[in-house]
Amino acid sequence: MAETNVISICGSLRKGSFNRILARALPALAPAGMRITEAPSFADFPIYNADLQNEKGFPAPVTALADAVRAADGVIIVTPEYNFSMPGGLKNALDWVSRIKDQPFKEKPVALQSAAPGPVGGARVQYHLRQTLVFLDAMTFTRPEIFVAHCASKLDEARGITDEATRNFVTSQLEAFAAFIARHGQKH
Ligand SMILES: Cc1cc2nc3c(=O)[nH]c(=O)nc-3n(C[C@H](O)[C@H](O)[C@H](O)COP(=O)(O)O)c2cc1C
């Protein structure tokens, strides 16, 4: 069977981001046959402006992310919650990519994860993300959900996921996501 190619998009640009630590732990936890790599960064995307798009076309970093999404069998968005919603940079990235012809997220399997130092672990951002992904016509994976609450005691820059229960439920989501992609995904 062909390898399942999954990309992770981290919603935080912060050096030392907990969500990036989580994203970087994923390849080692992926089931056999699933390869997870980091998506091209959205750090250099300009703020979306339709005039910019119409006058100059899509910036190269936007095309790079869109191409990576289109080529992937699945996408995992790993993001912090900002003010009960998505970080602006992530929303801006989705807004740019959503304007590209043959919209790359259409019918794309997408799984969500979030980590936060607080007790809720990013539940609210995930439900806002799901709403946006409905408009993008993505196939958003449902359960198990991954909310890494109190993440400062579970994620470590050098050691990755240090909490065994967290490692186990992330692993179980990846296994279920692989099955979801096999059932619903399509090869491009
Ligand atoms: C602008 C801003 C808004 C935030 N809002 C929330 C929030 O609504 N809920 C929450 O759990 N944490 C919130 N936080 C705290 C983040 O969860 C925390 O900074 C986290 O470490 C960010 O993720 P990162 O480590 O991957 O960069 C906020 C942080 C910032 C900078």
The ligand as an SDF file (V2000), in Angstrom:
LIG
                    3D

 31 33  0  0  0  0  0  0  0  0999 V2000
   -2.8420   36.8300   22.2890 C   0  0  0  0  0  0  0  0  0  0  0  0
   -2.9560   35.6380   23.1820 C   0  0  0  0  0  0  0  0  0  0  0  0
   -4.2100   35.1720   23.5320 C   0  0  0  0  0  0  0  0  0  0  0  0
   -4.3430   34.0370   24.3230 C   0  0  0  0  0  0  0  0  0  0  0  0
   -5.5830   33.5380   24.5620 N   0  0  0  0  0  0  0  0  0  0  0  0
   -5.7210   32.3240   25.1370 C   0  0  0  0  0  0  0  0  0  0  0  0
   -6.9940   31.6990   25.2060 C   0  0  0  0  0  0  0  0  0  0  0  0
   -8.0050   32.2080   24.7660 O   0  0  0  0  0  0  0  0  0  0  0  0
   -7.0620   30.4540   25.7670 N   0  0  0  0  0  0  0  0  0  0  0  0
   -5.9530   29.8080   26.2470 C   0  0  0  0  0  0  0  0  0  0  0  0
   -6.0630   28.6670   26.7160 O   0  0  0  0  0  0  0  0  0  0  0  0
   -4.7300   30.3930   26.1960 N   0  0  0  0  0  0  0  0  0  0  0  0
   -4.5850   31.6210   25.6540 C   0  0  0  0  0  0  0  0  0  0  0  0
   -3.3500   32.2110   25.5650 N   0  0  0  0  0  0  0  0  0  0  0  0
   -2.1970   31.5400   26.1680 C   0  0  0  0  0  0  0  0  0  0  0  0
   -1.6120   30.5260   25.1860 C   0  0  0  0  0  0  0  0  0  0  0  0
   -2.3120   29.3030   25.3160 O   0  0  0  0  0  0  0  0  0  0  0  0
   -0.1340   30.3110   25.5210 C   0  0  0  0  0  0  0  0  0  0  0  0
    0.5820   31.5040   25.3390 O   0  0  0  0  0  0  0  0  0  0  0  0
    0.4740   29.2000   24.6780 C   0  0  0  0  0  0  0  0  0  0  0  0
    1.7480   28.8750   25.1640 O   0  0  0  0  0  0  0  0  0  0  0  0
    0.5740   29.6120   23.2190 C   0  0  0  0  0  0  0  0  0  0  0  0
    0.9030   28.4960   22.4210 O   0  0  0  0  0  0  0  0  0  0  0  0
    2.4000   28.2020   21.9630 P   0  0  0  0  0  0  0  0  0  0  0  0
    3.1650   27.8310   23.1930 O   0  0  0  0  0  0  0  0  0  0  0  0
    2.2630   27.0490   21.0010 O   0  0  0  0  0  0  0  0  0  0  0  0
    2.9580   29.4380   21.3060 O   0  0  0  0  0  0  0  0  0  0  0  0
   -3.1870   33.3570   24.8040 C   0  0  0  0  0  0  0  0  0  0  0  0
   -1.9320   33.8560   24.4640 C   0  0  0  0  0  0  0  0  0  0  0  0
   -1.8060   34.9630   23.6580 C   0  0  0  0  0  0  0  0  0  0  0  0
   -0.4260   35.4500   23.2740 C   0  0  0  0  0  0  0  0  0  0  0  0
  1  2  1  0
  2  3  1  0
  2 30  2  0
  3  4  2  0
  4  5  1  0
  4 28  1  0
  5  6  2  0
  6  7  1  0
  6 13  1  0
  7  8  2  0
  7  9  1  0
  9 10  1  0
 10 11  2  0
 10 12  1  0
 12 13  2  0
 13 14  1  0
 14 15  1  0
 14 28  1  0
 15 16  1  0
 16 17  1  0
 16 18  1  0
 18 19  1  0
 18 20  1  0
 20 21  1  0
 20 22  1  0
 22 23  1  0
 23 24  1  0
 24 25  2  0
 24 26  1  0
 24 27  1  0
 28 29  2  0
 29 30  1  0
 30 31  1  0
M  END
$$$$
